[in-house]
Amino acid sequence: MTLTDTAHPETVQFTVRRTSSDHGSSLPAQLPLPPAGHFINGSFVPGSTGQLIDVVDPTTEQVIASVQAGTADDVDAAVEAAVVAQKTWGATTPKERADVLNLIATIIEENRQAFELIESANTGKPQAVAEDDVTSTIDTFRFMAGASRTLTSMAGGDYATDHTSVILREPVGVVGVITPWNYPLLMAAWKIAPILAAGNSIVLKPSEQTPLSTLKLAELLAGRIPDGILNVVTGQGRTVGQRLSEHPSIALVALTGSVVSGQAVAETAAKSVKRVHLELGGKAPVVVFPDADLRAAAAGVRNAGFWNAGQDCGAACRVLVHESVAEEFTEHLVREVSTLVVGAPEAGDDVEIGPMISRPHFERVKESLAEAREAGLNIAIGGSALEGPGYFIEPTVISNVPAGAHIATHEIFGPVVTVETFSSTEEAVTRANESPYGLSASVWTKDSSLSLRIPKQLDFGTVWVNAHLVLACEVPWGGFKGSGYGRDLSLYALDDYSRTKHVMINHGA
């Protein structure tokens, strides 16, 4: 079906794919659902209370499964198992750990279709996004398997007279992990792979909204990896996440999530002086200089601003374009965005935009769009919610946004891109850096001097030039400022989940 937009003077039509699953689906019966218990010490166990949390398909608004509402007692049981398992696991060689990580990658690869089906049903991801998530998950485990065998440290030697120093790299112990709802399987892999590679054990809390792919992974790994090195406890953040953050036997808490969640974890963890690894929100500026290839920049924003329906902390969601080319760029961008296909993941390979993850998040995105209209901002395309079922928002571009506008400074986390203008290079850098976030940014220019100089001036953990949202396991991902600290991917992640010990031997006595 096609929906005609009425939020702006020009009539724009988005293609919307609907299927029979939107009105009473048999999809849940086809899903290879995992057990609903907690995964502790190598097997699934019931929760301590028996209370359940419903898991909803955001495309149909139907309940597709229920999982345990974990308690502090459930976390304690998982931590106890992890403590015991880590003593043996931490004593293994890098090769032995690499073999386990490669096995995990193989198991995921052998069950690719099941993971793609579960991820699409649980999150509403289009097929292309779900497929990419699974492929990247496999690559993450493969990379960390190899990386764990290449770690180097400062050379041993006599740095003080008659004393030989040796630097040891050790596991930190048990790591508590809290993963988000937008990339459930992939973000679990970003944490599990380096944490296990470094010799630690894990107690992981997936988002209560999207726990199914993580539980499926646990089900498939049961009996094939050492018991207790990976434990999964489902439940609410205020209960399970809180206990992970405060538990005295957990050495480090790693979280990917919102700034508010990161602040809560850091505050609680500080009481026991445990380490914290935080990958939080973002509001990525896209700085387009007048010499840039405007068509390429617009295509880049189309792909990187609306991937996963904009529910990505690195999304290209805030364009800063030079005033001399702003009109031309916006025309290209609107044309690009008008070709996006919205719909259910099973509706076809051409679907690119799925739903928001939940009713509350859907309402928050709608509120942001309503605020933009009330502020008199120009909605160049989109700007409305689609009629249900499902939590769908039209791909939206808001142009001529004034400096400091609320919609351009706070994280919407939906298919919404804003376009602002600047008049000088200095202004572009200042405006980009005024964001409280510091996760990622991009610069678009053909000027080699600008391409080298501007990224150094931008206060973001990743800066792309003439690209956006391109990731690789070999390079680090993480932010500055309100986007947190710590690095995912690359050898830097292994550093974060290790500790160094200096042993000095007096041989002159």
C-alpha positions in Angstrom: 0.0 0.0 0.0 1.1 3.6 -0.4 0.6 6.3 2.2 0.3 10.0 1.2 2.0 12.3 3.6 0.2 15.5 4.6 2.7 17.1 6.9 4.1 19.5 4.3 3.0 21.3 1.2 4.6 19.0 -1.3 2.8 15.6 -1.7 5.3 12.8 -1.1 4.4 9.1 -1.2 6.3 6.5 0.8 6.0 2.8 -0.2 4.7 0.9 2.8 4.7 -2.9 2.7 1.9 -4.6 4.7 1.5 -8.4 5.1 -1.2 -10.6 6.6 1.0 -10.8 9.7 0.0 -7.3 10.5 -3.5 -8.6 11.4 -3.1 -11.8 13.3 0.1 -13.6 12.4 1.2 -17.2 12.6 4.8 -16.1 12.8 5.3 -16.8 16.5 4.5 -20.5 15.9 7.2 -20.6 13.2 9.9 -19.0 15.4 12.6 -21.2 16.8 12.1 -19.7 20.2 14.6 -20.4 23.1 13.6 -21.6 26.6 12.2 -18.9 28.8 14.4 -19.5 31.9 17.6 -17.9 33.0 20.8 -19.5 31.7 23.0 -20.2 34.6 26.0 -22.6 34.8 25.3 -24.2 31.5 21.6 -24.8 31.7 18.2 -23.1 31.8 16.6 -22.6 35.2 13.3 -21.1 36.3 13.3 -17.7 38.0 13.1 -17.4 41.7 9.6 -15.8 41.6 8.1 -17.2 38.4 7.1 -13.7 37.3 7.2 -13.1 33.5 7.8 -10.2 31.1 6.0 -10.3 27.8 8.1 -9.8 24.6 6.3 -7.9 21.9 6.8 -7.9 18.1 6.8 -4.2 17.3 5.6 -4.9 13.7 2.4 -6.5 14.8 2.1 -5.4 18.5 1.6 -9.1 19.4 3.2 -10.9 22.3 5.5 -13.5 20.8 7.1 -14.9 24.0 7.5 -14.3 27.7 10.7 -14.4 29.8 11.6 -14.5 33.4 11.6 -11.3 35.5 14.9 -11.8 37.2 15.6 -10.9 40.8 18.7 -10.1 42.8 18.7 -13.7 44.0 18.8 -14.9 40.3 21.8 -12.6 39.7 23.5 -13.9 42.8 23.2 -17.5 41.6 24.6 -16.5 38.2 27.5 -14.7 39.7 28.3 -17.6 42.0 28.5 -19.9 38.9 30.6 -17.3 37.1 33.1 -17.0 39.9 33.7 -20.7 40.0 34.0 -21.0 36.3 36.3 -18.1 35.9 39.0 -19.7 38.0 39.5 -22.5 35.4 38.7 -20.4 32.4 41.1 -17.6 33.3 43.9 -20.2 33.6 43.4 -21.4 30.0 45.8 -20.5 27.2 45.0 -17.9 24.5 44.7 -20.7 22.0 42.2 -22.6 24.1 40.1 -19.5 24.5 40.4 -18.8 20.7 39.2 -22.3 20.0 36.0 -21.6 22.0 35.4 -18.3 20.3 35.8 -19.9 16.9 33.3 -22.6 17.9 30.8 -19.9 19.0 31.2 -18.3 15.6 30.6 -21.6 13.8 27.5 -22.4 15.9 26.0 -19.0 15.0 26.9 -19.5 11.3 25.2 -22.9 11.3 22.1 -21.4 12.8 22.1 -18.1 10.9 18.5 -18.4 9.7 17.2 -19.0 13.2 19.0 -15.9 14.5 17.8 -13.7 11.6 14.1 -14.8 12.1 14.3 -14.2 15.9 16.0 -10.8 15.6 13.5 -9.6 12.9 10.5 -10.8 15.0 11.7 -9.4 18.2 13.0 -6.0 16.9 11.2 -5.5 13.6 14.5 -5.3 11.7 14.2 -5.6 7.9 15.9 -8.6 6.5 19.0 -6.7 5.3 19.6 -5.3 8.8 19.1 -8.7 10.5 21.4 -10.4 8.0 24.1 -7.8 8.5 23.8 -8.1 12.3 24.3 -11.9 12.2 27.2 -11.6 9.7 28.9 -9.0 11.9 28.3 -11.1 15.0 30.1 -14.0 13.4 33.0 -11.8 12.4 33.3 -10.3 15.9 33.9 -13.7 17.4 36.3 -14.7 14.6 38.3 -11.5 15.0 38.5 -11.8 18.8 39.6 -15.4 18.5 42.6 -14.3 16.5 43.2 -11.1 18.4 43.4 -12.9 21.8 46.5 -14.7 20.5 48.4 -11.5 19.4 48.4 -9.4 22.6 51.7 -7.9 23.5 53.0 -6.1 26.6 56.0 -4.1 27.6 59.1 -6.2 27.3 60.5 -7.8 30.4 63.8 -6.5 31.5 66.0 -4.9 34.2 64.5 -1.4 34.7 66.0 -1.1 38.2 69.5 -2.3 39.0 69.5 -6.1 39.9 65.7 -6.3 39.5 64.0 -8.0 36.6 60.5 -6.8 35.7 57.8 -8.9 34.1 54.5 -7.5 33.0 51.6 -9.9 33.2 48.2 -9.4 31.5 45.4 -11.0 33.6 41.6 -11.3 33.4 39.7 -8.9 35.6 37.4 -11.7 36.8 33.6 -11.7 36.5 32.1 -9.1 34.2 28.5 -7.9 34.4 27.1 -7.0 31.0 24.0 -5.0 30.1 23.0 -4.9 26.4 20.5 -2.7 24.6 17.4 -3.4 22.6 18.5 -1.9 19.2 21.2 -4.5 18.3 20.5 -7.4 20.8 22.7 -10.1 19.3 25.5 -7.9 17.9 25.9 -5.9 21.0 26.0 -9.1 23.0 28.8 -10.3 20.7 30.7 -7.0 21.1 30.9 -7.7 24.8 31.0 -11.5 25.1 33.8 -12.0 22.5 36.5 -9.8 24.1 35.5 -10.5 27.6 35.8 -14.3 27.1 39.0 -13.8 25.0 40.6 -12.0 27.9 39.8 -14.9 30.3 36.8 -13.5 32.2 33.4 -15.0 32.8 30.1 -13.2 32.2 26.7 -12.5 33.7 24.7 -10.8 31.0 21.4 -9.0 31.2 19.8 -8.4 27.8 17.2 -5.8 27.3 13.8 -7.0 28.6 12.4 -5.9 25.3 14.7 -7.9 23.1 16.1 -10.9 25.0 15.3 -13.7 22.5 18.4 -13.9 20.3 20.7 -13.8 23.4 18.7 -16.6 25.0 18.9 -18.5 21.7 22.7 -18.2 21.7 22.8 -19.5 25.2 20.6 -22.5 24.2 22.9 -23.4 21.3 26.1 -23.0 23.3 24.8 -25.2 26.2 27.1 -28.2 26.6 29.5 -26.9 23.9 31.4 -24.3 25.9 32.5 -24.5 29.5 29.6 -24.3 32.0 29.4 -21.0 33.9 31.6 -18.8 31.7 28.5 -17.3 30.1 25.3 -16.7 32.1 22.2 -14.8 31.1 19.7 -13.4 33.5 16.6 -11.6 32.0 14.7 -8.9 33.7 14.4 -5.2 34.4 17.3 -2.8 34.7 16.2 -1.5 38.0 16.4 -5.0 39.5 18.9 -7.1 37.5 21.0 -4.2 36.2 21.2 -2.7 39.7 22.3 -6.0 41.3 25.0 -6.4 38.6 26.3 -2.9 39.3 26.5 -3.4 43.1 27.5 -7.0 43.4 30.8 -7.3 45.3 32.0 -10.3 43.2 31.7 -8.5 39.9 34.9 -6.7 38.9 33.6 -4.7 36.0 30.3 -3.7 34.5 30.0 -3.1 30.7 27.0 -1.4 29.4 25.7 -0.3 26.0 22.7 1.9 26.5 21.3 5.4 27.3 23.1 8.1 29.1 20.7 7.8 32.0 21.4 4.0 32.3 25.1 4.7 32.1 24.9 7.3 34.9 23.0 4.9 37.1 25.5 2.1 36.6 28.5 4.3 37.2 27.0 5.8 40.3 26.2 2.3 41.8 29.5 0.8 40.7 31.5 3.6 42.3 30.4 2.5 45.8 32.5 -0.7 45.4 35.1 1.1 43.2 34.5 -1.4 40.3 35.5 -0.6 36.8 32.9 0.5 34.3 32.8 0.3 30.5 30.2 2.6 29.0 29.0 3.0 25.4 26.2 5.5 25.5 24.1 7.7 23.3 25.1 9.9 20.3 23.9 12.7 18.1 26.3 12.3 15.1 26.9 15.5 13.2 27.4 15.3 9.4 29.5 18.3 8.3 29.0 19.0 4.6 31.4 21.5 3.1 30.6 23.4 -0.1 33.0 21.5 -2.3 31.6 18.1 -1.3 30.0 15.7 -3.7 26.5 16.6 -2.6 24.8 13.6 -4.2 27.2 11.2 -2.4 26.7 13.0 0.9 22.9 12.8 0.5 23.1 9.1 -0.3 25.4 8.6 2.7 22.9 10.2 5.0 20.1 8.2 3.5 21.9 5.0 4.3 23.5 5.9 7.6 20.8 8.1 9.0 17.9 5.6 8.5 19.7 2.3 8.9 17.8 0.3 11.6 15.1 2.9 11.4 17.5 5.5 12.9 17.7 3.5 16.1 21.5 3.6 16.1 23.7 5.7 18.4 26.0 6.5 15.5 23.2 7.4 13.0 23.9 10.3 10.7 21.0 12.3 12.2 22.3 15.9 12.3 23.5 17.5 9.1 25.5 20.8 9.2 25.8 22.0 5.6 27.3 25.1 4.2 24.7 27.7 3.5 25.8 28.1 -0.1 24.8 24.5 -1.0 22.1 23.8 1.7 19.2 24.1 -0.7 20.8 21.8 -3.3 21.9 19.3 -0.7 18.4 19.2 0.9 16.8 18.6 -2.5 19.1 15.6 -3.0 18.4 14.3 0.5 14.7 14.5 0.2 14.8 12.7 -3.1 16.9 10.0 -1.6 14.7 9.6 1.5 11.6 9.4 -0.6 12.8 6.1 -2.1 12.9 4.4 1.3 10.5 1.5 1.7 8.8 1.1 5.1 7.2 -2.1 6.4 7.3 -5.5 8.0 10.5 -7.5 7.7 8.8 -10.4 6.0 7.1 -8.2 3.5 10.0 -8.2 1.0 13.7 -7.8 0.5 13.2 -4.2 -0.5 12.0 -3.1 3.0 14.5 -0.8 4.6 12.6 0.9 7.5 11.1 -1.1 10.3 9.1 0.0 13.3 10.2 1.7 16.5 11.0 -0.9 19.2 8.1 -0.3 21.5 4.9 1.8 22.1 6.7 4.1 24.6 9.6 4.8 22.3 7.1 5.3 19.4 5.3 7.9 21.4 8.6 9.7 22.3 9.6 10.0 18.6 6.1 11.3 17.8 6.4 13.9 20.6 9.7 15.1 19.1 8.1 15.5 15.7 5.1 17.4 17.3 7.6 19.7 19.1 9.3 20.5 15.8 5.9 21.4 14.2 5.0 23.6 17.1 8.3 25.3 16.8 7.5 26.1 13.2 10.3 24.0 11.7 10.1 23.0 8.1 9.4 19.3 7.6 10.7 18.7 4.2 9.5 15.1 4.0 7.7 12.7 6.4 7.0 13.9 9.9 4.1 11.6 10.8 3.4 8.2 12.3 1.8 5.5 10.1 -1.5 4.0 11.0 -1.2 0.7 12.9 -0.7 -2.0 13.7 3.0 -1.6 14.4 5.1 1.3 15.7 6.0 2.9 12.3 7.3 6.4 11.8 7.8 8.0 8.3 11.4 8.7 7.3 11.7 12.4 8.1 13.9 15.3 7.1 13.6 18.6 8.9 15.3 21.4 7.1 16.4 25.0 7.9 16.8 24.1 11.5 18.1 27.0 13.6 21.2 26.8 15.7 20.4 25.3 19.2 17.0 23.9 18.3 16.0 21.1 20.7 15.4 18.6 18.0 19.0 19.0 16.7 20.6 18.6 20.1 18.9 15.7 21.8 18.9 12.1 20.7 15.6 11.2 19.0 16.7 7.6 18.1 14.3 7.3 15.2 14.1 7.9 11.4 14.6 11.6 11.7 17.4 13.7 10.2 17.7 17.5 10.8 19.5 19.9 8.5 21.2 23.1 9.7 23.5 25.5 7.9 26.8 27.1 8.7 28.7 30.0 7.1 32.4 29.3 8.0 34.6 26.4 8.9 35.1 27.6 12.4 31.4 27.8 12.9 30.9 24.3 11.6 33.4 22.9 14.1 32.0 24.9 17.0 28.4 23.9 16.2 29.4 20.2 15.8 31.2 20.1 19.1 28.5 21.8 21.1 26.7 18.5 21.4 26.8 16.9 24.8 27.6 13.6 23.0 30.9 12.6 21.5 30.5 9.2 19.8 30.8 9.8 16.1 30.8 12.3 13.3 31.5 12.6 9.6 33.1 15.2 7.3 32.2 15.5 3.6 34.7 17.3 1.4 37.0 16.9 -1.6 39.6 19.2 0.0 42.5 17.1 1.3 43.5 19.7 3.8 40.1 19.9 5.4 39.8 16.1 5.4 43.0 15.9 7.6 42.5 19.0 9.7 38.8 19.0 10.6 38.6 15.4 12.1 41.3 16.4 14.6 39.2 19.4 15.7 36.0 17.3 16.2 35.5 15.9 19.7 34.2 12.5 18.7 35.6 9.0 19.2 35.1 8.1 15.5 35.2 10.6 12.6 34.6 9.4 9.0 35.6 11.4 5.9 33.2 11.0 2.9 31.5 8.1 4.7 29.4 7.4 7.7 28.6 4.3 9.9 31.3 2.1 8.4 32.7 -0.3 11.1 35.3 -2.9 11.2 36.4 -5.3 14.0 40.0 -4.2 13.7 39.3 -0.6 14.7 37.9 0.8 18.0 34.4 2.1 18.6 33.6 4.3 21.6 32.9 7.9 22.5 33.9 11.0 24.5 31.9 13.3 26.7 28.3 12.1 27.4 28.8 9.1 25.1 30.8 7.3 27.7 34.3 5.7 27.8 35.8 2.4 27.0 36.2 0.9 23.6 34.4 -1.9 21.8 36.0 -3.9 19.0 39.7 -4.1 18.2 42.6 -4.8 20.5 41.5 -1.9 22.6 38.5 -3.8 23.8 40.8 -6.6 25.0 42.8 -4.0 26.9 39.6 -2.8 28.6 38.7 -6.3 29.9 42.2 -7.1 31.1 44.4 -5.9 33.9 48.2 -5.5 34.0 50.3 -6.8 36.9 54.0 -5.9 37.4 56.2 -8.6 38.9 59.7 -7.5 40.0 62.3 -10.1 40.9 65.4 -9.1 42.9 68.2 -11.2 41.6 71.1 -9.2 43.1 70.7 -10.3 46.7 
